[in-house]
Amino acid sequence: MAKRVSILDQHKKPSSARVRVAVRLRPYMEKEDEKAPAACVRGLDSQSLEIVNWRNQLETMQYQFDAFYGDSATQREIYMGSVCHILPHLLIGQNASVFAYGPTGAGKTHTMLGNPSQPGVIPRAVRDLLQMTRTAAGGPENENWTYTITMSYVEIYQEKVMDLLEPKNKDLPIREDKDHNILIPGVTQKTINSFGDFDEHFIPASQNRTVASTKLNDRSSRSHAVLLIKVQKSQQVSPFRQLTGKLYLIDLAGSEDNRRTGNQGIRLKESGAINSSLFTLSKVVDALNQGLPRIPYRDSKLTRLLQDSLGGTAHSVMIANIAPEQKYYFDTLTALNFAAKSKQIINKPFSQETTQSIAALPAMKRPREEAETAAGSRQRKKSKTDSTESSPNTSMDAASKRKLNLAALDPAVVERLLKLDKILTEKGMKEAQLLSTPKRERMALLKKWEESQMEIERLKEKQKELEQKAIEAEARLERGQWAL
């Protein structure tokens, strides 16, 4: 049985459940031999930035987020400032997610993956989680608890979920269980006990991800990549509690302007699928902010997987990656507007706890309930049998009370009464079977019996009238004799 405990009940400040948004500005990438125009984005402080109007350089629009990282920010600064604080929630059965958003070529994959000299969010988060579970397992308060970490890695390519750990698993479904948890049936799960285990599975799987060259990016991601890290904390003694926390690390494919990327053929089709899913993501954010009754999570595979992260039960962090070049102006403006809307979303994290002993209680009670039900059924059958056996005697007593003095009646009336008595006798023989008779036939028999009773009453009245006439005739006869 799963129990849910809201984090809002534990902490007085509800802001802890809001989607936290950080913006990262990548360095200027124009070639040296070109006359580089001024950057279209400028940082103001650690949380604010402004974008210059491309029509009027004197006009700017300012934005404020939870964090702003300039072009000189390191991978460690971004991880320590915006990501590492959500990892402890996994050890108490709560979900968390980190996803990188932005236009193509803005540095999303670098932020999430990095390189051997500058590791990104994913390797740092996995290394820290492994260290946190080892430390927690060695504590005296967790003496009877064990920790297990598993990983799954998928990509959403042209609205199909592909298993990167096992490439033969293609077009996997996305389901929702009875507790409203999003899951992917059939996806490969690998247990990791060390960072070496993680590298052994993750590096080959990353090479299975679909990438291609465009005019804006030599290695452009053609799919959304989702790494799922599941932390399971299990109690080894009764009541065998189990806490499960999930961490989603998501590298979104960038929105693309096909006029600038030069996409054709399959690249154009991929770009259409990417832009369509990102548009659905924007609709989900708008619907959440407007409080609409229907949130279009099911309109794309991406938003279905992000259902926990946006308006769901996860501690969410979005890192919006933007580019400073003027040619990225509209892409940057779109990304900043989307980030500003996303930070208004409120999530409701819960601890998911499963207790085996509680789940086993119904099975333990079931034999007793079945015995009580069987005893009650037998008692009801006995009562029915007793009432059935007593009903013929009751009918016979009532019939004896209704007996008439046939010798005093008219012969024609007696004949009709005998016919009715024969009908009633046949009905009385079938009385025990009346309850098992179909309803229509039962109603017909009851109606016939009522008509017979009415006919008897009419005959009685007629008999009384005849007797009264006979008495009156005898009286007249006697008066006539006296007159003579």
Secondary structure per residue as TSV (DSSP state, phi and psi in degrees):
chain	resnum	aa	ss	phi	psi
A	1	M	-	360.0	130.1
A	2	A	E	-93.9	132.2
A	3	K	E	-113.1	141.3
A	4	R	E	-117.2	132.1
A	5	V	E	-124.6	118.7
A	6	S	E	-73.6	138.1
A	7	I	G	-67.8	-23.5
A	8	L	G	-68.4	-21.5
A	9	D	G	-78.7	-19.9
A	10	Q	T	-95.6	-30.7
A	11	H	-	-119.9	136.9
A	12	K	S	-73.1	-27.2
A	13	K	-	-88.9	113.0
A	14	P	G	-73.3	-9.4
A	15	S	G	-64.5	-18.2
A	16	S	G	-65.8	-18.7
A	17	A	G	-96.0	-0.3
A	18	R	B	-76.6	148.1
A	19	V	-	-65.9	121.0
A	20	R	E	-92.5	134.2
A	21	V	E	-121.2	127.1
A	22	A	E	-118.9	144.8
A	23	V	E	-116.9	130.7
A	24	R	E	-118.0	126.5
A	25	L	E	-100.4	119.5
A	26	R	-	-80.2	161.5
A	27	P	-	-64.9	160.1
A	28	Y	-	-67.3	134.3
A	29	M	-	-118.3	11.1
A	30	E	-	-67.5	151.0
A	31	K	-	-70.9	151.5
A	32	E	T	-67.9	-31.6
A	33	D	T	-78.1	-7.1
A	34	E	S	-95.6	150.4
A	35	K	-	-78.5	105.6
A	36	A	-	-79.9	119.5
A	37	P	-	-71.4	168.1
A	38	A	-	-66.1	151.1
A	39	A	-	-66.4	147.7
A	40	C	S	-89.0	-6.1
A	41	V	E	-127.6	137.5
A	42	R	E	-132.4	137.1
A	43	G	E	-83.0	141.1
A	44	L	-	-102.8	-44.1
A	45	D	S	-156.2	-162.4
A	46	S	S	-72.8	-6.5
A	47	Q	S	-131.1	-9.3
A	48	S	E	-124.5	152.7
A	49	L	E	-151.0	169.2
A	50	E	E	-138.2	149.7
A	51	I	E	-117.1	135.1
A	52	V	E	-86.3	134.9
A	53	N	-	-65.2	126.8
A	54	W	S	-68.3	-20.3
A	55	R	S	-86.8	-33.1
A	56	N	-	-136.1	108.4
A	57	Q	T	-65.8	-17.3
A	58	L	T	-86.5	-7.6
A	59	E	-	-106.4	131.2
A	60	T	E	-131.7	160.3
A	61	M	E	-124.1	127.3
A	62	Q	E	-100.6	146.8
A	63	Y	E	-131.4	147.7
A	64	Q	E	-128.9	131.8
A	65	F	-	-130.1	-176.8
A	66	D	S	-69.7	-28.7
A	67	A	E	-158.7	145.6
A	68	F	E	-128.6	128.8
A	69	Y	E	-116.4	121.2
A	70	G	-	-75.4	-175.7
A	71	D	T	-70.1	-10.9
A	72	S	T	-100.4	1.5
A	73	A	-	-68.2	142.6
A	74	T	-	-92.7	166.2
A	75	Q	H	-61.9	-38.6
A	76	R	H	-65.2	-41.6
A	77	E	H	-60.7	-42.3
A	78	I	H	-67.1	-42.7
A	79	Y	H	-66.7	-47.8
A	80	M	H	-69.2	-32.5
A	81	G	H	-80.5	-28.9
A	82	S	H	-129.2	-15.9
A	83	V	T	-114.2	-45.5
A	84	C	G	-62.7	-24.9
A	85	H	G	-70.1	-15.5
A	86	I	G	-91.2	-11.9
A	87	L	G	-66.8	-38.8
A	88	P	G	-58.2	-23.9
A	89	H	G	-62.8	-26.2
A	90	L	G	-66.2	-30.5
A	91	L	G	-75.2	-11.3
A	92	I	G	-113.0	21.5
A	93	G	T	82.8	22.2
A	94	Q	-	-109.8	157.8
A	95	N	E	-95.4	155.9
A	96	A	E	-146.7	156.9
A	97	S	E	-150.5	146.0
A	98	V	E	-132.4	125.7
A	99	F	E	-137.5	141.8
A	100	A	E	-98.1	129.0
A	101	Y	E	-126.4	149.7
A	102	G	-	154.1	174.4
A	103	P	B	-72.9	164.6
A	104	T	T	-63.1	137.2
A	105	G	T	84.8	9.2
A	106	A	S	-92.9	-6.7
A	107	G	S	101.8	26.3
A	108	K	H	-67.4	-47.8
A	109	T	H	-65.3	-35.9
A	110	H	H	-64.2	-39.6
A	111	T	H	-64.4	-41.7
A	112	M	H	-81.6	-39.9
A	113	L	T	-102.7	-46.2
A	114	G	B	71.8	-150.0
A	115	N	-	-144.9	173.5
A	116	P	S	-55.2	-34.7
A	117	S	S	-83.4	-26.6
A	118	Q	S	-131.9	76.2
A	119	P	B	-63.3	147.5
A	120	G	-	-93.8	-158.6
A	121	V	H	-64.1	-43.8
A	122	I	H	-62.3	-56.1
A	123	P	H	-63.3	-34.8
A	124	R	H	-67.8	-42.6
A	125	A	H	-65.6	-42.4
A	126	V	H	-64.8	-42.9
A	127	R	H	-62.2	-43.1
A	128	D	H	-67.7	-38.8
A	129	L	H	-62.5	-42.4
A	130	L	H	-61.8	-41.9
A	131	Q	H	-67.6	-39.5
A	132	M	H	-64.5	-41.5
A	133	T	H	-68.2	-37.2
A	134	R	H	-64.7	-42.0
A	135	T	H	-66.2	-43.1
A	136	A	H	-65.7	-38.6
A	137	A	H	-65.9	-27.2
A	138	G	T	-85.0	-5.4
A	139	G	S	-76.4	150.4
A	140	P	G	-65.4	-28.9
A	141	E	G	-72.8	-16.2
A	142	N	G	-112.7	34.1
A	143	E	T	-62.1	-37.3
A	144	N	T	-102.7	23.9
A	145	W	E	-120.0	148.7
A	146	T	E	-126.7	153.4
A	147	Y	E	-118.6	137.6
A	148	T	E	-131.2	132.3
A	149	I	E	-118.6	127.2
A	150	T	E	-124.8	158.2
A	151	M	E	-132.3	146.6
A	152	S	E	-135.0	148.7
A	153	Y	E	-140.8	118.4
A	154	V	E	-132.0	163.0
A	155	E	E	-129.2	149.0
A	156	I	E	-105.0	103.2
A	157	Y	E	-115.3	115.0
A	158	Q	T	51.2	48.7
A	159	E	T	64.1	27.7
A	160	K	E	-127.5	133.8
A	161	V	E	-87.9	117.1
A	162	M	E	-109.8	137.5
A	163	D	E	-86.2	112.4
A	164	L	S	-78.0	-25.1
A	165	L	S	-75.8	-26.4
A	166	E	S	-138.8	86.0
A	167	P	T	-56.9	-20.3
A	168	K	T	-72.1	-17.0
A	169	N	-	-84.3	100.5
A	170	K	-	-118.4	151.9
A	171	D	S	53.6	54.7
A	172	L	B	-74.9	147.6
A	173	P	-	-81.6	161.2
A	174	I	-	-116.9	126.3
A	175	R	E	-124.2	167.5
A	176	E	E	-129.2	126.1
A	177	D	-	-84.2	-176.7
A	178	K	T	-66.0	-21.2
A	179	D	T	-94.9	13.4
A	180	H	-	66.0	28.9
A	181	N	-	-90.0	135.7
A	182	I	E	-85.0	131.6
A	183	L	E	-144.3	163.2
A	184	I	-	-120.9	98.4
A	185	P	T	-62.1	136.7
A	186	G	T	87.5	-3.1
A	187	V	-	-73.9	147.0
A	188	T	-	-73.8	135.7
A	189	Q	-	-122.3	130.5
A	190	K	E	-117.5	131.9
A	191	T	E	-82.5	133.7
A	192	I	-	-122.6	129.4
A	193	N	S	-110.5	-11.7
A	194	S	S	-151.8	167.6
A	195	F	H	-67.3	-26.7
A	196	G	H	-63.7	-39.3
A	197	D	H	-61.9	-40.8
A	198	F	H	-63.1	-48.0
A	199	D	H	-59.8	-38.1
A	200	E	H	-60.5	-35.3
A	201	H	H	-92.9	-37.4
A	202	F	H	-75.3	-42.3
A	203	I	H	-62.9	-48.3
A	204	P	H	-63.6	-35.9
A	205	A	H	-66.1	-36.8
A	206	S	H	-63.3	-31.3
A	207	Q	H	-72.1	-16.1
A	208	N	T	-82.9	-11.1
A	209	R	S	-69.3	144.8
A	210	T	-	-80.4	118.6
A	211	V	E	-132.7	158.0
A	212	A	E	-157.3	164.9
A	213	S	-	-93.7	134.9
A	214	T	-	-128.4	177.4
A	215	K	S	-66.4	-22.4
A	216	L	S	-100.0	-16.1
A	217	N	-	-155.0	126.3
A	218	D	T	-68.6	-33.8
A	219	R	T	-126.0	73.9
A	220	S	E	-82.4	129.1
A	221	S	E	-70.4	126.9
A	222	R	-	-101.3	12.3
A	223	S	S	-153.3	163.8
A	224	H	E	-90.2	128.9
A	225	A	E	-106.5	134.7
A	226	V	E	-129.4	116.0
A	227	L	E	-102.2	123.5
A	228	L	E	-109.8	118.7
A	229	I	E	-108.8	122.0
A	230	K	E	-111.6	124.8
A	231	V	E	-109.4	120.0
A	232	Q	E	-116.8	121.8
A	233	K	E	-107.9	117.5
A	234	S	E	-120.5	135.4
A	235	Q	E	-88.2	133.8
A	236	Q	S	-92.6	-4.4
A	237	V	S	-124.1	166.3
A	238	S	T	-60.0	138.2
A	239	P	T	-92.9	21.5
A	240	F	-	57.1	53.2
A	241	R	E	-69.7	154.1
A	242	Q	E	-142.8	123.6
A	243	L	E	-112.7	130.8
A	244	T	E	-126.2	119.3
A	245	G	E	-115.1	141.5
A	246	K	E	-120.9	135.9
A	247	L	E	-115.9	118.0
A	248	Y	E	-98.4	122.5
A	249	L	E	-115.6	110.6
A	250	I	E	-121.0	124.7
A	251	D	E	-107.8	101.3
A	252	L	-	-77.0	144.1
A	253	A	-	-70.0	149.4
A	254	G	-	-84.5	148.5
A	255	S	B	-66.2	146.3
A	256	E	-	-131.6	140.9
A	257	D	-	-100.4	107.3
A	258	N	H	-64.1	-18.9
A	259	R	H	-70.3	-28.5
A	260	R	H	-97.1	-28.6
A	261	T	H	-81.9	-21.0
A	262	G	-	70.9	27.9
A	263	N	-	-68.4	138.0
A	264	Q	-	-143.3	157.2
A	265	G	T	60.6	-126.0
A	266	I	H	-65.1	-34.4
A	267	R	H	-64.4	-35.9
A	268	L	H	-67.5	-39.5
A	269	K	H	-66.0	-41.6
A	270	E	H	-62.1	-42.8
A	271	S	H	-62.4	-38.7
A	272	G	H	-63.6	-41.3
A	273	A	H	-66.3	-39.9
A	274	I	H	-64.1	-49.8
A	275	N	H	-64.1	-35.1
A	276	S	H	-65.4	-43.8
A	277	S	H	-68.2	-36.5
A	278	L	H	-69.5	-33.1
A	279	F	H	-66.0	-40.3
A	280	T	H	-63.8	-37.6
A	281	L	H	-60.5	-41.0
A	282	S	H	-64.1	-38.4
A	283	K	H	-65.0	-37.5
A	284	V	H	-63.0	-44.3
A	285	V	H	-63.2	-43.1
A	286	D	H	-62.9	-42.6
A	287	A	H	-64.7	-39.0
A	288	L	H	-65.7	-42.6
A	289	N	H	-68.9	-30.7
A	290	Q	H	-87.0	-6.8
A	291	G	T	68.1	34.4
A	292	L	-	-69.8	150.1
A	293	P	S	-68.5	-28.6
A	294	R	-	-114.9	124.1
A	295	I	-	-103.8	123.7
A	296	P	-	-78.4	53.0
A	297	Y	G	-61.6	-37.0
A	298	R	G	-79.0	0.1
A	299	D	G	-75.6	-14.4
A	300	S	S	-152.9	158.3
A	301	K	H	-67.1	-34.0
A	302	L	H	-63.2	-51.5
A	303	T	H	-67.5	-27.9
A	304	R	H	-64.4	-43.1
A	305	L	H	-70.7	-30.1
A	306	L	T	-86.7	7.9
A	307	Q	T	-59.8	-37.3
A	308	D	T	-69.7	-32.7
A	309	S	T	-78.5	-32.2
A	310	L	T	-116.3	105.5
A	311	G	T	76.5	13.2
A	312	G	S	-109.8	-134.9
A	313	T	S	-116.1	22.7
A	314	A	E	-113.3	152.3
A	315	H	E	-81.2	112.6
A	316	S	E	-113.2	141.2
A	317	V	E	-129.5	127.2
A	318	M	E	-112.2	128.7
A	319	I	E	-107.6	107.9
A	320	A	E	-88.6	118.0
A	321	N	E	-97.4	129.2
A	322	I	E	-129.8	160.1
A	323	A	-	-114.2	146.0
A	324	P	-	-85.5	-16.0
A	325	E	S	-66.1	149.8
A	326	Q	G	-63.1	-31.6
A	327	K	G	-69.1	-16.2
A	328	Y	G	-97.1	12.1
A	329	Y	H	-54.8	-53.0
A	330	F	H	-68.8	-36.1
A	331	D	H	-64.2	-41.5
A	332	T	H	-65.5	-42.9
A	333	L	H	-61.9	-41.7
A	334	T	H	-63.6	-43.8
A	335	A	H	-63.9	-40.2
A	336	L	H	-67.7	-39.6
A	337	N	H	-64.9	-40.7
A	338	F	H	-64.7	-41.8
A	339	A	H	-63.8	-38.8
A	340	A	H	-64.8	-36.5
A	341	K	H	-72.8	-35.1
A	342	S	H	-67.8	-31.8
A	343	K	T	-72.6	-6.5
A	344	Q	T	-88.4	-8.7
A	345	I	-	-76.2	134.2
A	346	I	B	-108.2	122.7
A	347	N	-	-97.5	162.8
A	348	K	-	-127.1	83.7
A	349	P	-	-66.8	143.5
A	350	F	E	-134.2	151.0
A	351	S	E	-89.9	123.3
A	352	Q	E	-95.3	113.0
A	353	E	E	-123.5	133.0
A	354	T	E	-115.2	128.2
A	355	T	E	-118.2	117.2
A	356	Q	H	-67.6	-37.3
A	357	S	H	-64.8	-36.8
A	358	I	H	-67.1	-39.5
A	359	A	H	-67.3	-25.5
A	360	A	H	-83.3	-13.6
A	361	L	H	-59.0	-46.4
A	362	P	H	-57.8	-36.7
A	363	A	H	-67.6	-33.0
A	364	M	H	-72.8	-32.5
A	365	K	H	-82.2	-19.7
A	366	R	H	-60.4	-44.1
A	367	P	H	-60.2	-40.1
A	368	R	H	-65.4	-42.8
A	369	E	H	-62.4	-39.4
A	370	E	H	-65.5	-38.2
A	371	A	H	-65.0	-42.5
A	372	E	H	-64.5	-39.2
A	373	T	H	-64.5	-42.2
A	374	A	H	-64.3	-41.2
A	375	A	H	-63.3	-42.8
A	376	G	H	-63.3	-37.4
A	377	S	H	-65.6	-42.4
A	378	R	H	-63.6	-38.0
A	379	Q	H	-64.6	-40.9
A	380	R	H	-65.4	-39.8
A	381	K	H	-64.0	-40.4
A	382	K	H	-63.4	-41.7
A	383	S	H	-62.9	-40.7
A	384	K	H	-63.7	-41.1
A	385	T	H	-64.4	-42.3
A	386	D	H	-62.7	-42.1
A	387	S	H	-68.0	-34.2
A	388	T	H	-68.9	-38.9
A	389	E	H	-70.2	-32.4
A	390	S	H	-81.0	-22.0
A	391	S	H	-65.9	-38.6
A	392	P	H	-63.8	-39.9
A	393	N	H	-62.7	-42.4
A	394	T	H	-61.2	-41.3
A	395	S	H	-65.1	-38.4
A	396	M	H	-66.8	-39.5
A	397	D	H	-63.1	-42.7
A	398	A	H	-65.3	-36.2
A	399	A	H	-67.9	-37.5
A	400	S	H	-65.2	-32.3
A	401	K	H	-70.5	-24.0
A	402	R	T	-91.8	7.3
A	403	K	-	-65.7	141.4
A	404	L	-	-110.9	157.6
A	405	N	-	-84.7	93.0
A	406	L	G	-66.5	-26.9
A	407	A	G	-66.4	-25.2
A	408	A	G	-89.9	-1.9
A	409	L	S	-99.3	163.6
A	410	D	-	-67.3	139.5
A	411	P	H	-55.2	-39.3
A	412	A	H	-65.1	-40.0
A	413	V	H	-67.3	-40.3
A	414	V	H	-60.6	-39.2
A	415	E	H	-62.3	-43.3
A	416	R	H	-68.5	-37.3
A	417	L	H	-64.1	-37.4
A	418	L	H	-65.4	-37.6
A	419	K	H	-64.6	-43.8
A	420	L	H	-64.8	-37.9
A	421	D	H	-63.9	-35.9
A	422	K	H	-64.2	-42.5
A	423	I	H	-62.3	-45.2
A	424	L	H	-66.2	-34.5
A	425	T	H	-64.9	-43.5
A	426	E	H	-61.9	-39.0
A	427	K	H	-65.5	-38.7
A	428	G	H	-66.4	-32.6
A	429	M	H	-66.9	-29.2
A	430	K	T	-96.8	6.8
A	431	E	G	-63.3	-35.8
A	432	A	G	-65.3	-27.1
A	433	Q	G	-92.7	2.2
A	434	L	S	-65.7	-35.3
A	435	L	T	-68.4	-30.0
A	436	S	T	-89.3	0.4
A	437	T	S	-77.8	142.5
A	438	P	-	-54.7	152.1
A	439	K	H	-58.3	-42.1
A	440	R	H	-63.9	-44.2
A	441	E	H	-68.1	-36.7
A	442	R	H	-62.5	-43.5
A	443	M	H	-64.5	-36.8
A	444	A	H	-65.6	-41.1
A	445	L	H	-65.3	-41.7
A	446	L	H	-64.2	-38.2
A	447	K	H	-65.8	-40.8
A	448	K	H	-64.9	-38.9
A	449	W	H	-65.0	-41.6
A	450	E	H	-63.3	-41.3
A	451	E	H	-62.8	-37.9
A	452	S	H	-64.2	-42.2
A	453	Q	H	-61.9	-41.4
A	454	M	H	-64.6	-38.6
A	455	E	H	-65.2	-39.0
A	456	I	H	-62.1	-43.4
A	457	E	H	-63.2	-39.2
A	458	R	H	-64.7	-41.0
A	459	L	H	-64.8	-37.0
A	460	K	H	-62.4	-44.2
A	461	E	H	-62.3	-42.1
A	462	K	H	-64.8	-38.2
A	463	Q	H	-63.1	-42.1
A	464	K	H	-61.7	-41.0
A	465	E	H	-62.2	-43.4
A	466	L	H	-63.6	-41.6
A	467	E	H	-63.4	-39.3
A	468	Q	H	-64.2	-40.6
A	469	K	H	-66.4	-38.5
A	470	A	H	-64.4	-40.7
A	471	I	H	-64.8	-43.2
A	472	E	H	-63.4	-39.7
A	473	A	H	-64.9	-40.6
A	474	E	H	-65.1	-37.4
A	475	A	H	-65.2	-42.9
A	476	R	H	-63.6	-39.3
A	477	L	H	-63.0	-42.3
A	478	E	H	-66.4	-39.4
A	479	R	H	-64.4	-37.2
A	480	G	H	-66.0	-39.6
A	481	Q	H	-66.4	-38.6
A	482	W	H	-64.3	-34.4
A	483	A	H	-68.3	-33.2
A	484	L	-	-72.4	360.0
